[in-house]
């Protein structure tokens, strides 16, 4: 039982380290060093908010 737990923890640790390594490789090859992102960016444009009046609330 103890041996099985160590094996599972070892597999989880290997998967975690692999994910971190892949993330670092992606970051250093693709993201780092770019000053401006031209695709895949969601840009929010602020719009003025309409103030609520009593007629909006009560409908009269």
C-alpha positions in Angstrom: 0.0 0.0 0.0 2.8 2.4 0.9 4.7 1.6 -2.2 1.6 2.3 -4.3 1.1 5.8 -2.7 4.7 6.7 -3.4 4.3 5.6 -7.0 1.1 7.7 -7.4 2.8 10.8 -5.8 5.8 10.2 -8.1 3.5 10.2 -11.2 1.7 13.4 -10.0 5.0 15.1 -9.3 6.3 14.2 -12.8 3.2 15.4 -14.4 3.4 18.7 -12.5 7.1 19.3 -13.4 6.4 18.4 -17.0 3.5 21.0 -17.1 5.8 23.7 -15.5 8.6 22.9 -17.9 6.3 23.1 -21.0 4.9 26.4 -19.7 8.3 27.9 -19.2 9.4 26.8 -22.7 6.2 28.3 -24.2 6.8 31.6 -22.3 10.4 32.0 -23.3 9.8 31.1 -26.9 6.5 32.8 -27.6 5.5 35.4 -25.1 8.6 37.0 -23.7 10.1 39.9 -25.7 6.9 40.9 -27.4 5.9 44.5 -26.7 2.6 44.5 -28.5 0.2 41.6 -28.9 -1.7 41.8 -32.1 -3.9 38.7 -32.1 -5.9 36.9 -29.4 -6.3 39.9 -27.2 -9.7 40.9 -25.9 -10.0 44.7 -25.7 -12.7 46.3 -23.6 -13.9 49.8 -24.6 -15.5 51.8 -21.8 -18.9 53.1 -22.6 -20.8 55.7 -20.5 -23.3 54.2 -18.1 -26.9 55.5 -18.4 -28.1 56.8 -15.1 -31.3 55.2 -13.9 -34.3 57.5 -13.2 -37.5 56.9 -11.4 -39.3 56.3 -14.7 -36.9 53.5 -15.5 -37.5 51.9 -12.1 -41.3 52.3 -11.8 -42.3 52.6 -15.4 -44.4 55.7 -15.0 
